[in-house]
């Protein structure tokens, strides 16, 4: 009996550690085959209601697929799910805010880099319902590809990329049965401070995620 108990306790410890680290470090492989057809995803693409936003947490595999759809590599070393001029790196960075903290999506290695252990979900949106989302994507202009451009091209290219990212998130979320919502009204200075953004970085929008 003691051996059984020890085995159960060991398994629980492993599950606890996995749960604590699920949002940091390497993500599971994204789904890139099968699933819902494109036109069905278009038909189901919609913004979940803000006042009754789904509060169930995403599985790591679901977040992995949505992040890959947002700006991940899909064609070799220089081919992304969003358009980029001259094969430059993406013009926007995607941050993930949830209970365990804030993470930056690293598209090269398809993993999450911890930025903060603080739960900032209640602090980033101008509307009170934003904090209900168990996961929030923060899309920020300031990817390394933008350093090649001057204004007004910098702003224009970043806005176009953010538009493509949000559409990709909508379609991937629809295919996975995940609720999402685009949010433009946000607390920009709060976001800048908690993410440690530089002068060249510019928060563009939020994407709420929940099931």
PANU-988835 format. One record per residue (C-alpha): x, y, z. Coordinates in steps of 0.2 Angstrom, whole numbers, plus 5000, padded with zeros to 4 digits. Last residue first. Layout:
REM PANU-988835
XYZ;...
This chain:
REM PANU-988835
493251414881;494251574882;495351694872;495351884872;496351974859;497152144863;497652284852;499052394845;500352414859;501852514852;503652474854;504952594847;505052684864;505452524873;504252404881;504552344899;503052224898;502252294914;502652474910;502052474892;500452384896;500052504910;500452654898;499252584884;497752544895;496652464882;495252504870;495552404854;494952234859;494652094847;493651944854;494051764855;493051604860;493951434856;493051304846;494651244838;494251304820;493451464826;495051504837;496151474822;495051584811;494951724824;496851714828;497251724809;496151874807;497051954822;498751924815;498351984798;497652154805;499252164816;500352144801;499352284792;499552394807;501452364809;501752394790;500752564791;501652624807;503352584801;502952654784;502552824791;503852834798;505552744794;505852564790;507152434793;506952424811;505252364809;505852184805;506452174823;504652164829;504052334837;502152344835;501352254850;499952124850;499352074868;498551904868;497351884883;497051714892;495751674906;494651814899;493651884913;494852034914;494252104898;492452134906;492952294914;493252384898;494952484896;495952324895;497652294902;497452294921;496352154925;497352034915;498952084923;499351924933;501151944938;502551814935;503351934922;504251914905;504351734903;504851674886;503551564877;504051434864;503951414845;505851424842;505851554829;504151624834;504551674852;502951714860;503251834875;502551784891;501551864905;501051784922;500351624929;498551684928;498651734910;499451864898;500251804882;501251924872;501351934853;502652044844;502352134828;503352174813;503751994809;505551954802;506052024785;505651924770;505752074759;504052134765;503152024778;501451944776;500751844791;500751654793;502651664791;503951604779;505851634781;506651484790;505551354781;503751384777;502551394791;503451494804;502351564817;501451734817;499651714823;499351534817;500751474827;500051574842;498351494840;499051314838;500151324853;498651404863;497651254858;498951124862;499251204879;497351174883;496451334885;495551394901;493651404903;493051584906;491951604890;491451794888;489751844894;489852034894;491152034880;490151924868;491251814858;491851894842;491451784826;492251664814;491051524811;490751544793;492551584790;493051424799;491851324788;492651404773;494351354779;493951174783;493951114801;495250994807;496650904797;498350964797;499451104806;499051074824;500451164834;501851064842;501851074861;502551234868;504351254874;504651364889;503251434900;501351414899;501351234905;502651264918;501551254934;500351124927;501851014922;502551034940;500850994947;500650844936;502350774941;501950804959;500350704957;501250564949;502450554963;501050554976;500250414967;501850314966;502150344985;500350294989;500550134979;502250094987;501450125004;500050005000;
